[in-house]
Amino acid sequence: MTSTLKDGDIWVFGYGSLMWRPGFSHLEVAPALLHGYHRAFCIYSVHHRGSRERPGLILGLDRGGSCRGRAFRVAAADAEATIAYLDDRELVTHVYRRRTIPVVISGGRIATVCYVADPGHEQYAGTLPLAEAASIIRGAEGISGNNPGYLRSTVEHLEELGIADGPIHELMALVGE
């Protein structure tokens, strides 16, 4: 694996809201391609975009395929604080697992920290039919807002970044705010 890192710098891969709202200091951002996982509404949300009584669906990196996203280079001095911040943000219910996975950027392959869906977790929804996913998303709301708004924001930001994701756009059409 090649890397353009200075000693101790780390890279973080974002595929959802981390792409447009990372919430941490970074030195560089680059378009990135991750192989072996794809972006999917595969996580039942009982916190941010749903509740225990009415779960919503949020994005996760699920096995198979590939995913276009963004890689953020974080200075060595900020690495520990960034990982702590990301763990607090992403591991609320431990439905994600923190992994180090290679991605491709224009400079070659780099190792990135990313958070992937845990298929053994009770909140893992897996691959749902789009009509079922749309039905779940339509009426869900959590402490961070309503689920249709999260989906709409995802679609809008993917479009702004020039990232095509057919299933996510199809889901938006079915939810049809």
Beta strands, then each sheet from edge to edge (+ up, - down):
strand 1: 10-14
strand 2: 28-45
strand 3: 56-74
strand 4: 96-105
strand 5: 108-117
strand 6: 141-142
strand 7: 145-146
sheet 1: 1+ 3- 2+
sheet 2: 4+ 5-
sheet 3: 6+ 7-
end
